[in-house]
Amino acid sequence: MKLMLCCLLLCSCALQASSLPNGSGLYPLPDGALHIRQLEPARLKTQPVDVAVLLIAGPNEHFFADSGFFALLQPVLAQQHRTYAVDRQSSGFSSDTTTPSYRKFASDLAQVLPQLQAKKFLLVSFASGSITARLLADDPAIAPRLHGLLLLDPDVPTPAALELYNGAPADWYRAHLQELLPELAKGVWNDRTAQKISAELQQIRQLVPSAQQTLTDWDYLQQLQASRLPVNRQQARAIEIAEYQADLAAYTQTLWQQSAVPVSVVDSDFEAPLIAEAKEDKARLARWRQDGLEFAATLAKNSGGRFVALPAQNHLLMFSHSAELAQLIDELVAAQTKPLDSASR
């Protein structure tokens, strides 16, 4: 473990001293900058595009979330589309902030989106990235620039799900944040963080189909994983977890039934292993899974989007099912959007 930790620390230090990866750029904000990686086919480099694909991440079970999660899906999509993968502040190669949250990420993206070269965007979000996606879609200045939303395993804004989300471990972080931050500054969770990074990389290597191993940008993924190790990034992750309750409160106040843009949803069965392993709360977890299915199907139908249920029992669909996601995204980009009338809402 000490050798792995040293390697990650060396990689992190090297990244801070090196140039950004291929396709990457920093887009200015009043308090820093967002890192965005732009990949596209050569034929589009000098051409305007009608719809680009914007990729934003939310957390997995280790609460990691950055553009490294698109190390396979973005190269696959970039064979046909202009793509932008974004790191929120205090994540990846973006600048740090003392107030990280998915609400702030929505505000930051609203400022940066006009700097990107496309008439409209299909916004693809993973997990709790749906909070940022939904808040952006509710922004009257941004909604006209959105071709649609595609939510991958989004957060579910139902009472039963919110009770689950606001419980452990989020409640622990809220209660202990002020005493935790100085402890993290001492490096007490360095080994723990390195172990989670290593476990995640092993899991991803197993999830990627053999035919797509060479398409995966493993170097980029590991660069982003190394950016998670410094103590300031561990602290930012803790702050985000503590802020999750407020993020969810803003999320649930949005008018889902009045979506101004089509919302498509891909729903995996990643809850199944959690339910099988649970010694308690099986019924509550099963209710969460059912709520998620019903929410996704209803949202897609009412907004004019698509609903796709995948049998996958893992959360990182961008690695395990990139081919299926790419086909769906191709279809959504090509689809003509129409204004929603009152009946369709």
NORMO-V132671 format. One record per pair of residues at least 4 apart in sequence whose C-alpha atoms are under 8 Angstrom apart, sorted by the first residue. I is the first residue (numbers start at 1). J is the second residue. Records with the same first field share a line. If there is no record, write none. Layout:
I->J ; J
This chain:
1->5 ; 191 ; 194 ; 195
2->6 ; 191
3->7
4->8 ; 194
5->9 ; 190 ; 191 ; 194
6->10
7->11
8->12 ; 194 ; 226 ; 229
9->13 ; 226 ; 229 ; 230
10->14
11->15 ; 223 ; 226
12->16 ; 223 ; 226 ; 227 ; 229 ; 230
13->17
14->18
15->19 ; 20 ; 223 ; 227
20->24 ; 25 ; 93
21->220
22->37
23->37 ; 38 ; 39
24->35 ; 36 ; 37 ; 38
25->35 ; 36 ; 37 ; 38
26->33 ; 34 ; 35 ; 36 ; 94
27->33 ; 34 ; 35 ; 36 ; 112 ; 115
28->32 ; 33 ; 34 ; 112
29->33 ; 34 ; 108 ; 111 ; 112
31->97
32->94 ; 95 ; 96 ; 97
33->89 ; 94 ; 95
34->86 ; 87 ; 88 ; 89 ; 93 ; 94 ; 95 ; 108 ; 112
35->86 ; 87 ; 88 ; 92 ; 93 ; 94 ; 95
36->84 ; 85 ; 86 ; 87
37->83 ; 84 ; 85 ; 86
38->82 ; 83 ; 84 ; 85
39->74 ; 75 ; 78 ; 82 ; 83 ; 84
40->44 ; 45 ; 77 ; 78 ; 79 ; 80 ; 81 ; 82 ; 83
41->45 ; 78 ; 79 ; 80 ; 81 ; 82
43->47
44->48 ; 49 ; 81 ; 82
48->117 ; 118 ; 119
49->82 ; 117 ; 118 ; 119
50->118 ; 119 ; 120
51->82 ; 118 ; 119 ; 120 ; 121 ; 122 ; 147 ; 333
52->81 ; 82 ; 83 ; 84 ; 118 ; 119 ; 120 ; 121 ; 122 ; 333
53->81 ; 82 ; 83 ; 84 ; 121 ; 122 ; 123 ; 124
54->83 ; 84 ; 85 ; 86 ; 121 ; 122 ; 123 ; 124
55->67 ; 70 ; 83 ; 84 ; 85 ; 86 ; 123 ; 124 ; 125
56->66 ; 67 ; 85 ; 86 ; 87 ; 123 ; 124 ; 125 ; 126 ; 129
57->65 ; 66 ; 67 ; 69 ; 86 ; 87 ; 125 ; 126 ; 127 ; 128 ; 129
58->64 ; 65 ; 66 ; 125 ; 126 ; 127 ; 128 ; 129 ; 130
59->63 ; 64 ; 65 ; 126 ; 127 ; 128 ; 129
60->64 ; 65 ; 127 ; 315 ; 316
62->196
63->237
64->228 ; 237
65->69 ; 91
66->86 ; 87 ; 88 ; 91 ; 92 ; 224
67->71 ; 85 ; 86 ; 87 ; 92 ; 224
68->92 ; 220 ; 221 ; 222 ; 223 ; 224 ; 225
69->221 ; 316 ; 318 ; 319
70->74 ; 85 ; 318 ; 319
71->75 ; 216 ; 217 ; 218 ; 220 ; 221
72->76 ; 212 ; 215 ; 216 ; 217 ; 318 ; 319 ; 322
73->77 ; 318 ; 319 ; 322 ; 326
74->78 ; 83 ; 85
75->79 ; 215 ; 216 ; 217
76->215 ; 322 ; 323 ; 326
77->81 ; 82 ; 83 ; 326
78->82 ; 83
87->91 ; 92 ; 93 ; 94
88->92 ; 94 ; 105
89->94 ; 95 ; 96 ; 97 ; 100 ; 105
90->94 ; 95 ; 96 ; 97 ; 100 ; 233 ; 236
91->95 ; 96 ; 227 ; 228 ; 233
92->224 ; 227 ; 228
93->224 ; 227
97->236
98->236
99->104 ; 239
100->104 ; 105 ; 236 ; 239 ; 240
101->105 ; 239 ; 240 ; 243 ; 244 ; 247
102->106 ; 129 ; 131 ; 132 ; 240 ; 244 ; 247
103->107 ; 131 ; 132 ; 135 ; 247 ; 250
104->108
105->109 ; 132
106->110 ; 132 ; 133 ; 135 ; 136
107->111 ; 136
108->112
109->113 ; 136
110->114 ; 136 ; 142
112->116
119->145
120->144 ; 145 ; 146 ; 147
121->145 ; 146 ; 147 ; 148
122->146 ; 147 ; 148 ; 149 ; 150 ; 332 ; 333
123->133 ; 146 ; 147 ; 148 ; 149 ; 150
124->133 ; 149 ; 150 ; 151 ; 152
125->129 ; 130 ; 133 ; 149 ; 150 ; 151 ; 152 ; 154
126->130 ; 151 ; 152 ; 153 ; 154
127->151 ; 152 ; 153 ; 154 ; 155
128->132 ; 154 ; 155
129->133 ; 154
130->134 ; 151 ; 154 ; 155
131->135 ; 155 ; 247 ; 248 ; 251
132->136
133->137 ; 149
134->138 ; 251 ; 254
135->139 ; 250 ; 251 ; 254
136->142 ; 143
137->142 ; 143 ; 146 ; 259 ; 260 ; 261
138->142 ; 143 ; 254 ; 259 ; 260
139->143
140->144
142->146
143->260 ; 261
146->261
147->261 ; 262 ; 333 ; 337
148->261 ; 262 ; 263 ; 264 ; 332
149->261 ; 262 ; 263 ; 264
150->263 ; 264 ; 265 ; 266
151->263 ; 264 ; 265 ; 266
152->265 ; 266 ; 267 ; 317
153->265 ; 266 ; 267 ; 268 ; 315
154->265 ; 267
155->292
156->161 ; 162 ; 291 ; 292 ; 295
157->161 ; 162 ; 248 ; 251 ; 252
158->162 ; 291
159->163
160->164 ; 284 ; 287 ; 288
161->165 ; 288 ; 291
162->166 ; 248
163->167
164->168
165->170 ; 245
166->170 ; 171 ; 244 ; 245
167->171 ; 172
168->172
169->173
170->174 ; 241 ; 242 ; 244 ; 245
171->175 ; 242
172->176
173->177 ; 238 ; 239 ; 241 ; 242
174->241 ; 242 ; 243
176->180
177->181 ; 238 ; 239 ; 242
178->182
179->183
180->184
181->185 ; 235 ; 238
182->186
183->187 ; 188
184->188 ; 189 ; 231 ; 234 ; 235
185->231 ; 232 ; 235
187->231
189->193
190->194 ; 229 ; 230 ; 231
191->195
192->196
193->197 ; 229 ; 234
194->198 ; 229
195->199
196->200
197->201 ; 225
198->202
199->203
200->204
201->205
202->206
203->207
204->208 ; 316 ; 319
205->213
207->319 ; 320
208->212 ; 213 ; 319 ; 320
209->213 ; 320
212->216
217->221
218->222
219->223
220->224
221->225
222->226
223->227
224->228
225->229
227->233
228->233 ; 234
229->233 ; 234
230->234
231->235
232->236
233->237
234->238
235->239
236->240
237->241
238->242
239->243
240->244
243->247
244->248
245->249
246->250
247->251
248->252
249->253
250->254
255->259
256->299
257->299 ; 302 ; 303 ; 345
258->303 ; 345
259->263 ; 303 ; 345
260->303 ; 339 ; 340
261->303 ; 339 ; 340
262->300 ; 303 ; 304 ; 305 ; 337
263->299 ; 300 ; 303 ; 304 ; 305 ; 306
264->299 ; 300 ; 304 ; 305 ; 306 ; 307
265->296 ; 297 ; 300 ; 305 ; 306 ; 307 ; 308
266->296 ; 307 ; 308 ; 309 ; 310
267->292 ; 293 ; 296 ; 307 ; 308 ; 309 ; 310
268->309 ; 310 ; 311 ; 312 ; 313 ; 314 ; 315 ; 317
269->289 ; 310 ; 311 ; 312 ; 313 ; 314
270->274 ; 312 ; 313 ; 314 ; 315
271->275 ; 285 ; 286 ; 289 ; 313
272->276 ; 313
273->277 ; 313
274->278 ; 285
275->282 ; 285 ; 286
276->282
278->282
281->285
282->286
283->287
284->288
285->289
286->290
287->291
288->292
289->293
290->294
291->295
292->296
293->297
294->298
295->299
296->300 ; 307
297->301 ; 307
298->302
299->303 ; 305
300->304 ; 305 ; 306 ; 307
301->305 ; 306 ; 307
302->344 ; 345
303->340 ; 344 ; 345
304->340 ; 344
312->317
316->320
317->321 ; 322
318->322 ; 325
321->325
322->326
323->327
324->328
325->329
326->330
327->331
328->332
329->333
330->334
331->335
340->344 ; 345
341->345
